[in-house]
Amino acid sequence: MTGSSNRRVSLAALIAVRPGHRPRLIYRVHRSRGGTGRRKGFTEADYARLLDAAHQQLGGPLVIVWDNLNT
């Protein structure tokens, strides 16, 4: 998503589904402020932190289905 200020916003999210419980949405937002040499989107470490946060919040093992991610 871009706007007139030339800032970029990226979103990474996952839905946690567990039988007998309500689904949960866990997400992270990355804001790029332009500038040279700065990454516009999520890094591999950012995705690892998202998965770690999901693991901590859910308190159990994760089964990941990755769809079309090029990282």
N, C-alpha and C positions, 0 to 999 in steps of 0.2 A: 504494500500500500504506500503510495507516495502522495504528497500534497504540495502546495505552493512553496512551502519552506524547504523543500528538497530533502526532507528527512525520510528515512525508511524504517518501517516497523515490521519485524518478523515475529511469527508466533509458532511455537512448538507445543503440541498438546497430546494428551493421551486420555483415553476413557478406561477406567477400571471397572470391570464387571465381575461381580462375585454372586453366586447363587444365594438367594435369600436376603440380599442387601440391595440398596439403591445404587445405581451406577454413579461413579465419581469422575469429575473432570479435573485433571491436574495439568497445569500449563505454565509456560514461561514466555516472557515477552523480551525481545531484543530490539533496542532502538539504536539505529545508526544515525549519526549526526553529520554525515558527509566526511570531509577530510580525507587526505590521501593516506594510504597504507593501513587503513582501518577496515576490518572485515565487515561486510554488509549483512551477513546472516549468522546463523548459529555455527559454532565450531563443534568438533567431535567432543571436546571437553564439556561444552554446554549441554549436549545431549546426554552425556554420562551423568552430569549433575541432575538433570531432569529425572532420569531413571532412578538415581539414588534417592531423590526426594520422594518419588512414588513408592519405592521400597520402604522407606522410613514411615511414610504416612499410612500405608496399607498393612505393614507389619507382617509380611509374608513373601513367599516367592512370587516372581512375575513371569508371565508367559507373554512374550513380545511378538507381535505380528507387524513387521515393518513393511510399509507399502511405498515403493517408488522413492526411497530416500537415497540420495547419491553420496552421502557422507560415509 
